[in-house]
């Protein structure tokens, strides 16, 4: 191998480690791009070409359109009909999963989950369904549904571009659905089998829904508090809560065996019922507003104390629903991550406004828009899909026209829309595309393929499909699906050439494997989001997800070579 070939493969390997260990993946991507430019691996003229890529432009357009659809109440009516038409818990969950999968097929799957999430929470509260029974299947359904069109996920767009480059011919808008639709149906069938069969009774009271999530809050102890006189360990045994820190007379109290006193401020974590009993707060659940931190939120990595806009609006942060982590300092010092739940008290209109402007998704009480449903954005979006799928118009052009129409008709504010974009994903995509092209430009993929064929001299299409699918499935939990496609696509093309096989099956296997991300909570933002809301543990994903990965992989290994 040449210096450039070793350099680009080594740089990408180092970046894979960075993606798996560093929370700000866009910083890893930008650092890798800068280093690639300094080493001469990426030509200077191509350093920023990724940001003008049609794939990135299309993702921006889809995100802007989804932002408009979020404000529509069309889906609220659909949720009401869904809840009224189905008579079992399993039926409601599968019906919602089917809706999410359909929406995910024609928009970014993060956007699809954001649209369905408030409806899911509303239905869970209405029918007394525990959120943990509903939200992980919902996340999985959006990932599967995203395999039904080229815009279902950014990875599909990148994979379609790789196929078009390899074949010199266009890849159809719904062509990936030849394998994606059977996988989605198989996934829904699997969920139908494993979900509980339980008839729905009368709608539940607002506070009757089981809630296993842990919340973090601060409590100032009074003389009558049941915690006074006990230790931290005693509180854990008696009330099932964890006291992370104690503040006494403006100083932290060290030592877990020291008795608690009246006037102490305890930073405590536990289930909501226990927190409410210990705090003595008289707020009812309907008096509080919950919002989840979305991937595009401006507050990711910020401490609670940095939510200045909410404080200026007279909004108080009461509790945090957080994923398991070390808690240092007070509630105001806790840094927010994707999927964290912020529980607030204040003027609901101001809370809704601040949530919309800062990338927080309001969950409860469910957002309600008193206006009549607006169908025009949905119709315009449908026309964009039809133009791209059946009229042969490039997706970037078709959805660009939709954005222009929505802006001209007043349905889309470009300023607010651009403020709310998931810039982390967009920056990562723009930075990784030149690096992926450098793998092909330096012929590093061909060199790596030559090395691999030395160990396996002969291969058929089914075998290569299985290998590339396995590589993709194993890599995507530790990075993200666009990066998985960008790294593996050149290798798939090179291996296909070395074995004299068509490249399309191997590339489709890479695209499919990148979306079979059901094993961890951190491989995809959708899994991270529902983890924070439903209080899942790390192992819960593998327990529900590994049979689904196995089923989808076996189906894909035999379908892809037959269809492509």
C-alpha positions as CSV (number, residue, x, y, z in Angstrom):
1,X,0.0,0.0,0.0
2,X,1.1,3.6,-0.7
3,X,1.4,6.3,2.0
4,X,-1.9,7.9,1.0
5,X,-3.7,4.5,1.1
6,X,-2.3,3.7,4.6
7,X,-3.0,7.3,5.7
8,X,-6.6,7.4,4.7
9,X,-7.4,4.0,6.1
10,X,-5.6,4.8,9.4
11,X,-7.3,8.1,9.6
12,X,-10.7,6.5,9.2
13,X,-9.9,3.8,11.7
14,X,-8.9,6.5,14.2
15,X,-12.2,8.4,13.5
16,X,-14.2,5.2,14.1
17,X,-12.7,5.1,17.6
18,X,-13.5,8.8,18.0
19,X,-17.1,8.3,16.9
20,X,-17.5,5.5,19.5
21,X,-16.0,7.4,22.4
22,X,-16.6,11.2,21.8
23,X,-20.1,12.6,22.2
24,X,-19.7,15.4,19.7
25,X,-19.3,13.3,16.5
26,X,-19.4,16.4,14.2
27,X,-16.2,17.6,15.9
28,X,-14.6,14.2,15.2
29,X,-15.7,14.5,11.5
30,X,-14.4,18.1,11.2
31,X,-11.1,17.2,12.8
32,X,-10.7,14.2,10.5
33,X,-11.4,16.3,7.5
34,X,-8.9,18.9,8.6
35,X,-6.2,16.3,9.2
36,X,-7.0,14.7,5.8
37,X,-6.5,18.1,4.2
38,X,-3.2,18.8,6.0
39,X,-1.8,15.4,5.1
40,X,-2.8,15.9,1.4
41,X,-5.2,12.9,1.5
42,X,-8.1,15.2,0.5
43,X,-7.4,17.7,-2.2
44,X,-7.9,21.3,-1.1
45,X,-10.5,21.9,-3.8
46,X,-12.6,19.0,-2.4
47,X,-12.5,19.9,1.4
48,X,-15.9,21.6,1.4
49,X,-17.4,19.9,-1.6
50,X,-19.4,17.6,0.8
51,X,-21.5,20.5,2.0
52,X,-22.7,21.1,-1.5
53,X,-23.5,17.5,-2.1
54,X,-27.1,16.7,-3.3
55,X,-27.3,14.2,-0.4
56,X,-26.7,17.0,2.2
57,X,-29.0,19.4,0.4
58,X,-31.8,16.8,0.3
59,X,-31.4,16.1,4.1
60,X,-31.7,19.9,4.8
61,X,-34.8,20.1,2.7
62,X,-36.5,17.1,4.3
63,X,-35.7,18.5,7.8
64,X,-37.3,21.8,6.9
65,X,-40.4,20.1,5.6
66,X,-40.7,17.9,8.6
67,X,-40.5,21.1,10.8
68,X,-43.6,22.3,9.0
69,X,-45.4,19.0,9.4
70,X,-44.7,19.0,13.2
71,X,-47.0,22.0,13.6
72,X,-49.8,20.3,11.7
73,X,-52.7,18.7,13.7
74,X,-53.5,16.1,11.0
75,X,-51.7,13.4,12.9
76,X,-53.7,14.2,16.1
77,X,-56.9,13.2,14.3
78,X,-55.2,10.1,13.1
79,X,-54.1,9.1,16.6
80,X,-57.7,9.6,17.9
81,X,-59.0,7.3,15.1
82,X,-56.2,4.8,15.8
83,X,-57.0,4.6,19.5
84,X,-60.7,4.3,18.9
85,X,-60.4,1.6,16.2
86,X,-58.1,-0.8,18.1
87,X,-59.1,-2.7,21.1
88,X,-55.9,-4.1,22.6
89,X,-52.6,-2.8,23.9
90,X,-50.8,-4.8,21.3
91,X,-53.0,-3.5,18.5
92,X,-52.5,0.2,19.5
93,X,-48.7,-0.3,19.7
94,X,-48.5,-2.1,16.3
95,X,-50.9,0.4,14.7
96,X,-48.7,3.3,15.8
97,X,-45.5,1.4,14.7
98,X,-47.1,0.9,11.3
99,X,-47.9,4.6,11.0
100,X,-44.3,5.5,12.1
101,X,-42.8,3.1,9.6
102,X,-44.9,4.6,6.8
103,X,-43.9,8.2,7.7
104,X,-40.3,7.1,8.1
105,X,-40.2,5.8,4.6
106,X,-40.7,9.3,3.2
107,X,-38.8,11.5,5.6
108,X,-35.8,11.3,7.9
109,X,-36.5,8.7,10.6
110,X,-35.6,11.1,13.4
111,X,-38.2,13.4,12.0
112,X,-40.8,10.6,11.8
113,X,-40.2,9.7,15.5
114,X,-40.5,13.3,16.5
115,X,-43.9,13.5,14.8
116,X,-45.2,10.3,16.4
117,X,-43.6,10.6,19.8
118,X,-46.2,13.1,21.4
119,X,-49.0,11.0,20.0
120,X,-47.5,7.9,21.5
121,X,-47.2,9.5,24.9
122,X,-50.8,10.7,24.6
123,X,-52.1,7.3,23.7
124,X,-50.0,5.7,26.5
125,X,-51.6,8.0,29.1
126,X,-55.1,7.6,27.7
127,X,-55.1,3.8,27.7
128,X,-52.8,3.2,30.7
129,X,-50.0,1.7,28.5
130,X,-46.5,1.7,30.1
131,X,-44.2,3.9,27.9
132,X,-41.5,1.2,27.9
133,X,-43.9,-1.2,26.2
134,X,-44.4,1.2,23.3
135,X,-41.4,3.4,22.6
136,X,-38.7,0.9,21.8
137,X,-40.9,-0.9,19.2
138,X,-41.7,2.5,17.8
139,X,-38.0,3.4,17.4
140,X,-37.3,0.1,15.7
141,X,-40.3,0.6,13.4
142,X,-38.9,4.0,12.2
143,X,-35.5,2.4,11.5
144,X,-37.1,-0.3,9.4
145,X,-39.5,2.1,7.6
146,X,-36.6,4.2,6.6
147,X,-35.4,1.4,4.4
148,X,-38.3,1.9,2.0
149,X,-37.1,5.0,0.0
150,X,-33.9,6.9,-0.7
151,X,-34.9,9.7,1.6
152,X,-35.8,7.5,4.6
153,X,-32.4,8.1,6.1
154,X,-29.3,10.0,5.0
155,X,-27.5,6.7,4.7
156,X,-29.9,5.7,1.9
157,X,-29.1,8.8,0.0
158,X,-25.3,8.2,0.3
159,X,-25.8,4.5,-0.6
160,X,-27.9,5.5,-3.7
161,X,-25.2,7.9,-4.8
162,X,-22.6,5.2,-4.5
163,X,-24.7,2.8,-6.5
164,X,-25.3,5.5,-9.2
165,X,-21.6,6.2,-9.3
166,X,-20.7,2.5,-9.6
167,X,-23.3,1.7,-12.3
168,X,-23.5,5.0,-14.1
169,X,-27.3,4.8,-13.8
170,X,-29.9,6.2,-11.5
171,X,-31.2,4.3,-8.4
172,X,-35.0,4.5,-8.1
173,X,-36.7,6.5,-5.4
174,X,-38.5,3.4,-4.0
175,X,-36.1,0.8,-5.4
176,X,-34.6,0.1,-2.0
177,X,-38.1,-0.9,-0.9
178,X,-37.8,-4.1,-2.8
179,X,-35.9,-5.4,0.2
180,X,-36.9,-2.7,2.8
181,X,-40.7,-3.4,2.6
182,X,-40.3,-7.2,3.3
183,X,-38.0,-6.4,6.2
184,X,-40.4,-3.8,7.6
185,X,-43.3,-6.3,7.4
186,X,-41.2,-9.0,9.0
187,X,-40.2,-6.6,11.7
188,X,-43.8,-5.7,12.5
189,X,-44.7,-9.3,12.5
190,X,-41.9,-10.0,15.0
191,X,-43.2,-7.2,17.2
192,X,-46.7,-8.5,16.9
193,X,-45.5,-11.9,18.3
194,X,-43.4,-10.5,21.2
195,X,-45.7,-7.7,22.3
196,X,-48.1,-8.5,25.1
197,X,-51.7,-9.4,24.4
198,X,-53.8,-7.3,26.7
199,X,-57.3,-5.9,26.1
200,X,-57.7,-2.2,26.8
201,X,-60.1,-1.2,29.5
202,X,-61.5,2.3,30.0
203,X,-59.1,5.1,29.4
204,X,-56.7,5.5,32.3
205,X,-56.6,8.4,34.7
206,X,-53.8,10.9,33.9
207,X,-51.7,9.5,36.8
208,X,-52.5,5.9,36.3
209,X,-49.9,5.0,33.7
210,X,-47.0,3.1,35.1
211,X,-43.8,5.2,35.1
212,X,-40.6,3.4,35.7
213,X,-38.3,6.3,34.8
214,X,-36.0,7.8,37.3
215,X,-36.0,11.5,37.9
216,X,-33.4,13.8,39.5
217,X,-34.5,16.7,41.6
218,X,-33.5,18.8,44.6
219,X,-35.4,18.7,47.9
220,X,-34.8,21.0,50.9
221,X,-35.5,19.0,54.0
222,X,-38.0,20.3,56.6
223,X,-38.1,19.2,60.2
224,X,-41.0,16.9,59.2
225,X,-39.2,15.2,56.3
226,X,-38.9,11.4,56.7
227,X,-35.3,11.7,55.5
228,X,-34.2,13.8,58.5
229,X,-32.1,11.7,60.9
230,X,-31.3,9.0,58.4
231,X,-28.3,8.4,56.2
232,X,-28.0,8.2,52.4
233,X,-27.9,4.4,52.6
234,X,-31.1,4.4,54.8
235,X,-32.9,6.5,52.2
236,X,-31.9,4.0,49.5
237,X,-33.2,1.0,51.6
238,X,-36.4,2.6,52.9
239,X,-37.5,4.7,49.9
240,X,-35.7,3.2,46.9
241,X,-34.0,6.5,46.0
242,X,-30.4,7.5,45.5
243,X,-29.0,10.7,47.2
244,X,-26.1,11.8,45.1
245,X,-25.1,14.9,47.0
246,X,-26.0,16.9,50.1
247,X,-25.6,20.6,50.5
248,X,-25.5,21.9,54.1
249,X,-25.1,25.6,54.8
250,X,-24.0,26.3,51.2
251,X,-21.3,23.6,51.3
252,X,-21.3,20.0,50.1
253,X,-21.5,17.4,52.9
254,X,-19.1,14.6,52.4
255,X,-19.5,11.2,54.0
256,X,-22.4,8.8,53.3
257,X,-22.9,7.8,56.9
258,X,-23.7,11.3,58.3
259,X,-27.3,11.9,59.4
260,X,-29.4,14.3,57.3
261,X,-30.7,17.4,59.0
262,X,-33.5,19.9,58.5
263,X,-32.4,22.6,56.1
264,X,-30.2,20.2,54.1
265,X,-30.6,20.3,50.3
266,X,-30.4,16.8,48.9
267,X,-29.9,16.0,45.2
268,X,-32.0,12.8,44.9
269,X,-32.8,10.4,42.1
270,X,-35.7,7.9,42.1
271,X,-39.1,7.0,40.6
272,X,-41.6,9.9,40.4
273,X,-43.9,8.5,43.2
274,X,-41.0,8.3,45.6
275,X,-39.7,11.8,44.7
276,X,-43.2,13.3,45.1
277,X,-43.7,11.6,48.5
278,X,-40.3,12.9,49.8
279,X,-40.5,16.4,48.3
280,X,-44.0,17.2,49.5
281,X,-44.6,19.1,46.2
282,X,-48.3,19.8,45.7
283,X,-48.0,19.9,41.9
284,X,-50.2,17.5,40.0
285,X,-48.8,15.9,36.9
286,X,-51.0,18.0,34.7
287,X,-49.5,21.2,36.2
288,X,-46.0,20.1,34.9
289,X,-44.7,20.1,31.4
290,X,-42.2,17.5,30.1
291,X,-40.0,18.0,27.1
292,X,-37.3,15.7,25.7
293,X,-33.9,16.9,24.5
294,X,-33.8,16.3,20.7
295,X,-30.6,15.7,18.7
296,X,-30.8,19.2,17.2
297,X,-31.3,20.9,20.5
298,X,-29.0,23.9,21.3
299,X,-28.8,22.8,24.9
300,X,-27.0,19.5,24.3
301,X,-23.9,19.6,26.5
302,X,-25.2,22.6,28.4
303,X,-25.9,22.6,32.2
304,X,-29.4,23.2,33.5
305,X,-28.2,26.6,34.8
306,X,-27.5,27.6,31.1
307,X,-31.2,27.5,30.2
308,X,-31.4,31.2,30.5
309,X,-34.2,31.7,28.1
310,X,-36.5,29.6,30.2
311,X,-35.5,31.4,33.4
312,X,-36.2,34.7,31.8
313,X,-39.6,33.4,30.8
314,X,-40.4,32.6,34.4
315,X,-40.1,28.8,33.9
316,X,-38.7,26.7,36.7
317,X,-36.9,23.4,36.1
318,X,-38.3,21.0,38.6
319,X,-36.9,17.6,37.7
320,X,-34.7,15.8,35.1
321,X,-35.3,12.4,33.7
322,X,-31.8,11.3,32.8
323,X,-30.0,8.2,31.5
324,X,-27.7,6.5,34.0
325,X,-24.7,8.7,34.6
326,X,-22.5,10.2,37.4
327,X,-24.2,13.2,39.0
328,X,-21.8,15.8,40.4
329,X,-22.8,19.1,42.0
330,X,-26.4,20.3,42.1
331,X,-29.3,20.0,39.7
332,X,-28.3,23.3,38.0
333,X,-24.9,21.7,37.2
334,X,-26.2,18.6,35.4
335,X,-25.3,18.7,31.7
336,X,-28.0,17.7,29.2
337,X,-27.8,14.9,26.7
338,X,-30.0,13.6,23.9
339,X,-33.0,11.9,25.3
340,X,-33.0,13.6,28.7
341,X,-36.4,14.7,30.0
342,X,-36.8,18.2,31.4
343,X,-39.8,18.7,33.7
344,X,-40.8,22.3,33.9
345,X,-43.4,24.5,35.7
346,X,-44.5,27.8,34.2
347,X,-46.7,29.5,31.6
348,X,-47.4,26.7,29.1
349,X,-47.5,29.1,26.1
350,X,-44.0,30.4,27.0
351,X,-42.8,26.9,27.5
352,X,-44.1,25.7,24.2
353,X,-42.4,28.7,22.5
354,X,-39.1,28.2,24.1
355,X,-39.2,24.4,23.4
356,X,-39.8,25.1,19.7
357,X,-37.0,27.6,19.5
358,X,-34.4,25.5,21.4
359,X,-35.0,22.0,19.9
360,X,-36.9,20.5,22.8
361,X,-39.9,18.2,22.0
362,X,-42.8,18.7,24.3
363,X,-44.2,15.4,25.5
364,X,-46.8,16.1,28.3
365,X,-49.2,17.6,28.5
366,X,-49.4,16.8,24.8
367,X,-49.1,19.8,22.5
368,X,-52.5,20.8,21.2
369,X,-53.0,23.2,18.4
370,X,-56.6,24.7,18.5
371,X,-56.4,25.5,14.8
372,X,-58.1,23.4,12.1
373,X,-55.8,20.8,10.4
374,X,-53.7,22.3,7.6
375,X,-53.4,19.8,4.8
376,X,-51.5,22.0,2.3
377,X,-48.0,21.1,3.6
378,X,-48.8,17.4,3.5
379,X,-50.1,17.7,-0.1
380,X,-47.1,19.7,-1.2
381,X,-44.8,17.1,0.4
382,X,-46.7,14.3,-1.4
383,X,-46.3,16.1,-4.7
384,X,-42.6,16.3,-4.1
385,X,-42.4,12.6,-3.4
386,X,-44.4,11.9,-6.6
387,X,-42.2,14.2,-8.7
388,X,-39.0,12.4,-7.4
389,X,-40.4,8.9,-7.5
390,X,-42.3,8.9,-10.8
391,X,-41.3,11.9,-12.8
392,X,-37.6,11.3,-12.6
393,X,-36.8,14.7,-10.9
394,X,-33.8,14.7,-8.7
395,X,-34.8,14.6,-5.0
396,X,-32.8,17.7,-4.2
397,X,-34.7,19.6,-6.9
398,X,-38.1,18.2,-6.1
399,X,-38.0,18.8,-2.4
400,X,-36.3,22.2,-2.9
401,X,-39.3,23.2,-4.8
402,X,-41.5,22.0,-1.9
403,X,-39.5,24.2,0.5
404,X,-39.9,27.2,-1.8
405,X,-43.6,26.7,-2.1
406,X,-44.0,26.3,1.7
407,X,-42.0,29.5,2.3
408,X,-43.9,31.5,-0.3
409,X,-47.3,30.4,1.1
410,X,-46.2,31.4,4.7
411,X,-46.2,27.8,6.1
412,X,-42.4,27.8,6.6
413,X,-40.2,30.5,8.2
414,X,-36.8,29.9,6.8
415,X,-35.1,31.7,9.6
416,X,-36.7,29.6,12.3
417,X,-36.4,26.5,10.1
418,X,-32.6,26.9,9.7
419,X,-32.3,27.6,13.5
420,X,-33.9,24.3,14.3
421,X,-31.9,22.1,11.9
422,X,-29.9,19.2,13.2
423,X,-26.6,20.8,12.4
424,X,-24.5,18.1,14.0
425,X,-25.7,15.5,11.5
426,X,-25.4,18.0,8.6
427,X,-21.8,19.0,9.5
428,X,-20.9,15.3,10.0
429,X,-22.3,14.4,6.6
430,X,-20.6,17.3,4.8
431,X,-17.2,16.5,6.4
432,X,-17.4,12.7,5.9
433,X,-18.3,12.8,2.1
434,X,-14.8,14.1,1.0
435,X,-13.1,11.5,3.2
436,X,-15.3,8.8,1.7
437,X,-14.3,10.0,-1.8
438,X,-10.7,10.0,-0.7
439,X,-10.9,6.3,0.0
440,X,-11.8,5.8,-3.7
441,X,-9.5,8.5,-5.0
442,X,-6.4,7.0,-3.3
443,X,-7.5,3.5,-4.4
444,X,-7.3,2.5,-0.8
445,X,-10.5,0.4,-1.0
446,X,-9.0,-1.6,-3.9
447,X,-5.8,-2.2,-2.0
448,X,-7.8,-3.4,1.0
449,X,-10.0,-5.6,-1.3
450,X,-6.9,-7.1,-2.8
451,X,-5.6,-8.0,0.6
452,X,-8.9,-9.6,1.6
453,X,-9.2,-11.6,-1.6
454,X,-5.8,-13.1,-0.7
455,X,-7.5,-14.8,2.3
456,X,-10.7,-15.7,0.5
457,X,-9.8,-16.2,-3.2
458,X,-13.4,-17.1,-4.4
459,X,-16.7,-15.6,-3.5
460,X,-20.3,-15.7,-4.8
461,X,-22.9,-12.9,-4.6
462,X,-24.7,-14.4,-1.6
463,X,-21.4,-14.7,0.3
464,X,-20.3,-11.2,-0.5
465,X,-23.7,-9.9,0.5
466,X,-23.5,-11.7,3.8
467,X,-20.0,-10.3,4.5
468,X,-20.9,-6.7,3.7
469,X,-24.1,-6.9,5.7
470,X,-22.3,-8.3,8.7
471,X,-19.6,-5.6,8.5
472,X,-22.4,-2.9,8.3
473,X,-24.4,-4.4,11.2
474,X,-21.4,-4.7,13.4
475,X,-20.1,-1.2,12.7
476,X,-23.2,0.9,12.8
477,X,-23.9,0.6,16.6
478,X,-20.5,2.3,17.3
479,X,-20.6,5.1,14.8
480,X,-23.8,6.1,12.9
481,X,-25.4,4.8,9.7
482,X,-24.2,7.6,7.3
483,X,-20.6,7.1,8.3
484,X,-21.0,3.3,8.0
485,X,-22.2,3.7,4.4
486,X,-19.5,6.2,3.5
487,X,-16.7,3.9,4.9
488,X,-18.0,0.6,3.6
489,X,-19.4,1.6,0.2
490,X,-15.9,2.0,-1.5
491,X,-14.8,-1.4,0.0
492,X,-18.0,-3.1,-1.3
493,X,-17.4,-1.7,-4.8
494,X,-13.7,-2.8,-4.7
495,X,-14.5,-6.3,-3.4
496,X,-17.2,-6.7,-6.1
497,X,-14.6,-5.8,-8.8
498,X,-12.0,-8.2,-7.4
499,X,-14.4,-11.1,-7.4
500,X,-16.0,-10.1,-10.7
501,X,-19.4,-9.7,-9.1
502,X,-22.1,-6.9,-9.5
503,X,-21.6,-4.1,-7.0
504,X,-25.3,-3.3,-6.4
505,X,-26.0,-6.3,-4.1
506,X,-23.0,-5.5,-1.9
507,X,-23.9,-1.8,-1.7
508,X,-27.5,-2.6,-0.9
509,X,-26.3,-4.9,1.9
510,X,-24.3,-2.0,3.3
511,X,-27.3,0.3,3.3
512,X,-29.6,-2.3,4.9
513,X,-27.1,-3.3,7.6
514,X,-26.6,0.3,8.5
515,X,-30.3,0.6,9.5
516,X,-30.4,-2.7,11.5
517,X,-29.3,-0.8,14.6
518,X,-31.4,-2.6,17.2
519,X,-28.7,-3.7,19.7
520,X,-27.6,-0.5,21.5
521,X,-29.1,2.7,22.7
522,X,-26.4,4.9,21.3
523,X,-26.0,3.7,17.7
524,X,-29.0,5.8,16.5
525,X,-30.5,8.9,17.9
526,X,-34.0,7.4,17.9
527,X,-32.8,4.7,20.3
528,X,-31.2,7.3,22.5
529,X,-34.4,9.4,22.6
530,X,-36.7,6.6,23.7
531,X,-34.2,5.4,26.3
532,X,-34.4,8.7,28.1
533,X,-38.2,8.8,27.9
534,X,-39.0,5.2,28.9
535,X,-36.1,4.6,31.2
536,X,-34.7,1.6,29.3
537,X,-31.5,-0.1,30.4
538,X,-28.6,-0.9,28.0
539,X,-29.4,-4.6,27.9
540,X,-33.1,-4.0,27.0
541,X,-32.1,-3.2,23.4
542,X,-30.2,-6.4,22.8
543,X,-33.0,-8.5,24.4
544,X,-35.6,-7.2,22.0
545,X,-33.3,-6.4,19.2
546,X,-31.0,-9.4,18.5
547,X,-33.8,-11.7,17.2
548,X,-34.9,-8.8,15.0
549,X,-31.4,-8.3,13.6
550,X,-31.1,-12.0,13.0
551,X,-34.5,-12.3,11.2
552,X,-33.8,-9.2,9.0
553,X,-30.3,-10.3,8.2
554,X,-31.3,-13.8,7.1
555,X,-34.1,-12.4,4.9
556,X,-31.8,-9.7,3.4
557,X,-29.0,-12.2,2.6
558,X,-31.3,-14.2,0.3
559,X,-33.5,-11.3,-1.0
560,X,-30.8,-8.9,-2.0
561,X,-28.9,-11.2,-4.5
562,X,-32.2,-12.3,-6.0
563,X,-33.6,-8.8,-6.4
564,X,-30.5,-6.8,-7.3
